[in-house]
Amino acid sequence: MSGLFAGVSTRGRVLFAAFLAFLIVAPLFLNDYWLAIIIIVCYLGYTGQSWNLMLGFAGLLSIGHALFIGVGAYTGAALFVHFGVPPALGIFAAILVAVVAGSIIGALGFRFEIRGVYFALLTIAFAEFVRIMVDHSRWLGGTAGLFLPVQNREGIDLLNLRGSPLMFYYIILFLNFGALALCRWLLAGRLGYYWQAIRDDHDAAQALGINVFRYKMIAVMISSAMAGVAGVFYAFYYNNLFPEQIFSVEQSVQVTFAPIVGGVGTLFGPILGAFILMPLGRVLSTLTEHWNLPGIQLLFWGICVAGIVLFRPAGIWPWMARTLRLTVRPGKDE
Amino acid sequence: MPLDTYINVLINGVLTGLVYGLSALGLSVIFGVIRIVNFAHGEMMVIGMFLALVLFRWFGFDPLLSIPVAAVVLFGVGYALQAVVIARVAHLADHMQFLLLAAIAIIIVSACLMIFGPDAQSAQTDYSLDTFAIGDIIIDKVRVYAGIAALAVTGALLMFFRYTATGKAIRACADNYLGALVVGLNVGRLYALTFGIGAACLGAAGCIILLLVDVHPYLAPSYTLLAFVIVIVGGMGSLAGALLGGVLIGASEALAGVLLDPSLKTAFSFALLIVVLLVRPQGLLGKALQ
């Protein structure tokens, strides 16, 4: 456990514990509206963490994360709707399908040495292709959408993911911080160092004898597995799935917002970014409700992301950690 | 189905493809010189479409007459974007530039949504429903005009790159960045000019395509993707490749629309994109990547 907090100052640990404790007790005093917002915040933080694992750690730009989320969502939902398989089991199938999708893209892309922006275009092309295929699948509801039967919304039924918003809140909170711990652990290990070596200099890493194909594949597989889990959450939280929503490029681009604002390649960045963007965007939409401006939240997010890339490309987290002295420099004791 | 149906569909597809080609040219010019993938491509084209729509609604301008206006406005937008915004991130990694343009794309779509609303709007000219008939072959008048206009703009652009000093200077930057600096070219200004020219293509293409398609903000991402497909199939940075790719995609989409389910036609394009990315990432007419 202490390894997970290596490099974090005492002040950082105390603040982190306070933040986590606040989120755990938050439902006691938050109304349903804000609870729903924090659920989306955690969802964005979690999917952002999954995206960040590829770009921030292994240097692989994905603009197709909607694909992994979407196939996870559709697998979990279709198994539940058609065969009554509870999501507690269906999630394994969803992870499997998402990982297979990631592996296909990764294997083709890395085998043919497609790098950088070209790799991003490959991920977009696959996501769009699958979107159109699902559009035409009657079994998956096609363009009309796939709807999950809504029942015992009020009870707590963890196996079937049919419960109150409170249950979804704790699930996504757990996923969010679980992903943080997982990434922290991965990054501190051999795998994390290999990834960073590949990210910083692909050819040098290869020359040093790192099997770049294998480690890039592992990054894509872990990232797509995490996204597949997010998809199952999405399906059972919203109870409806539309291909042009969940597989859209816009969705893939939105996944990138929280980590960019928080800091690409930082661990706490995705969570921080989500906590900045989502509540501010929601407050802004509420304030401008009077004028009925449908795109205002996305406009604001776009401006935030563009501003961060232009003026603070490392993101907010590194600056915040330094200013608030949340971290200790490597090799220095407190 | 009789043969002349196919010929009809093919000709109309090729004419539409010429407009696609002009739009893709905008993407290709920018990538070929500045090495930036303009993720806000379709969004800038939609700005051109809305501009033509407004001119049509307010002053009754034919969309084809709006081409110079939209080209000049979009040139200004592109020039400013490169000179003020993108030049600032030139030192960052490729993916950060890509993500910046993705954010700009989202800003443009949201702004269009707030100004014009989500509904599809069209500019109906008095020749919108007319056709030319050559024997059994029937061709939509608008598509003929659109194809000619696209060819004219494309021709003007190719002449510019071939014969003017500025055009040559821009090609010099693309061929050898360091060499261009050494001989004293103002690369920063030429880059801004290039982005402006690429954006002007989109303005023109937007006006032309308004003859064929109703405009709404969510059209933008699909045009971005379409241009990616065309440019990658034709070869990133190759001007002739963009045109060829445009015609190929236009024709194959039109044919796929008849032979298969019409809504499957884009799936075909993306499958083509995946294959080309894997087998020949430099595209059909592109030079091999280093």
Interface residues (C-beta under 8 A of the other chain):
Chain A: L55 L61 I63 L108 F112 I114 G116 V117 Y118 A120 L121 L122 I124 A125 F126 E128 F129 I132 M133 D135 H136 S248 V249 E250 V253 T256 F257 I260 V264 L293 P294 G295 I296 L298 L299 W301 G302 I303 V305 A306 V309 L310 P313
Chain B: V37 V85 R88 V89 L92 D94 H95 M96 F98 L99 L100 A102 A103 I104 A105 I106 I107 V109 S110 A111 C112 L113 M114 P118 P217 P221 T224 L225 F228 V229 I232 D261 S263 L264 T266 A267 F270 A271 L273 I274 L277 L278 V279 P281
